[in-house]
Amino acid sequence: MSRFDRLSALMRHFQMTVEMVEPGEGNLIVFGIPGSNDPCGVEFWPRHRRSESAIARKKRLVEARAEWDGGSNPLVAALPECVVMETQGDDGTERLLQMLIAEAADDRCGSASALNRLCEVLLIRLLRRQIEQGATTPGLLSGLADARLSRALVALHDDPGRNWRNVDLADMAGMSLSRFSEEFSSRVGETPQAYLRRWRMILARQAIASGERIQSVARRLGYGSSEALSRAFHKHYGQAPLSIRKESRRPVAAE
């Protein structure tokens, strides 16, 4: 595996769930060639807002509701309204879609788990293509598409608790400090330190909601104390960490 894997560091933090649904209810749709059951393309609507007029002209083979922690996953948030991938000439993706179609049709034991994994691989392929194509607007996709900035972003995703300085990140990217700061802000849409703070808050919210002690989260994410994390959390989300814990309704050990 490449040391600078642009997707794996992000993906391990977010849980995907997939459910087969009736036509009109899904956001992940596999289309077929008219007159056959052979797949020819995929559409993924990350925020579930769909153009039914465009979909209606195509033959749907499979429709699913794919949730990938869209409310907090920065990669999903960076995607365009609709991600389209044509599969003509892409033998690997065509075989994957054929497996997905067969699994959805059979509805055998273990199908739910199999479909989750197949759809995760499918979305990885969609994301790879998005990164390869680049992005026309500032955001995470644009930063990951840049060979140099992506090294700094992967470092932040891999080790969010480190006391990262901009000069450290510039070294990771192989750029001068001034050039790095300018390019990062231009491509990602925020400064490196602002992105790091936001990434830490996403991870903190996840961990606290899952029941991890605030002190442990603070230590792991580079905050000097639970109070420092609580202040940063309230500034970012407008509520205290304990309120997130109560919403999750999961019992935890006393702080």
Buried (B, 14 or more C-beta within 10 A) or exposed (E): EEEBBBBEBBBEBBEBBBBBBEEEEBBBBBBBBEEEEEBBBBBBBBBEEBEEEEBEEBBBBBBBBBBBBBEBBBBBBBBBEBBEBEBEEBEEBBEBBBBBBEBBEEEEEEBEEBBBEBBBBBBEBBBEBBBEEEBEEBBBBBBBBBEBBBBBBBBBBBEBBEEBEBEBBBBBBEBEBEEBBEBBBEBBBBEBBEBBBEBBBBBBBBBBBEEBBBBEBBBBBBBEEBEEBBEBBEEBBEEBBEBBBEEBEEEEEEE
